[in-house]
Amino acid sequence: MLIKRKSIEKEESSRPASKPAPAKAVAKAAAKAPRKPRFAPVTLSEQEGVRYLHFGTEWVQGAMRIRKPDWPELEYAQQMMAWMLWQDAPRAIAQLGLGTAALTKFCYKTFPAAQVTAVELNPHVIAICQSMFKLPDNDERLHVLEMDALDYVDDPANHGTLDALQVDLYDATARGPVLDTPEFYQGCAACLKEDGIMTVNLFGDHPSYAKNLKAMKFAFAQVIALPQVHDGNVVAIAFRTPRPIDAAALAERAAQIVAQTKLPAKSWVKGVLASQS
């Protein structure tokens, strides 16, 4: 099912050989230099007009329909926008884990008055999003940061600033979030305004699912899990301040979202209501 795979990693073998440094100098440099993370190779595939991102495995890390580059192609990515049921005019949105920049691009286009921030540790992912997934350059509204998501949520400068936070942090095997502790989710909650909302991509059939839900419920006042989609993803919605589940109000808002964006918001409402029964 995967075709046209290719790596964007630079060929180390193409670099000219250098003379070995003395052992003492190597040890001294190693002691001073910070540890650099090792990243899996970033690979691509294409099928039926959709371009997919992988980290050197068959697991899909994101997708883009080539003719609709700003549209969130995958169902779970669409569900990650479910915070729109309660937030209709966000001023600040952040995405942890860039993927194919699907959510970042959609938010940037849909909410022209909002500041949109994406946090990604892997520089190769940022580069491939710019070259192959139509990610715009940074400007006065768009800020793509090469940094660790944990450092971002722990930075006091980011606390109390966000209306919406989207968390999609997966490694090469794509089977569970790489950050999943109560302390991490406390940092996420701290970044939100009082009425802020977080959405998180989880895998419903993986042991990490229960662990993440427990950690989120420790850090947030209210947590809702939408029904699992066909590919196993479960999107959790976490509220810093509890929200009443008003079926009529949610249905009205969902109709507005469908009319404005064509996102399947009515199905989100069904999922939210089902979680309360």
Summary of the structure (lengths in Angstrom):
residues: 277
radius of gyration: 19.8
end to end distance: 38.5
largest distance: 72.5
contacts: 837
relative contact order: 0.13
helix: 35%
strand: 23%
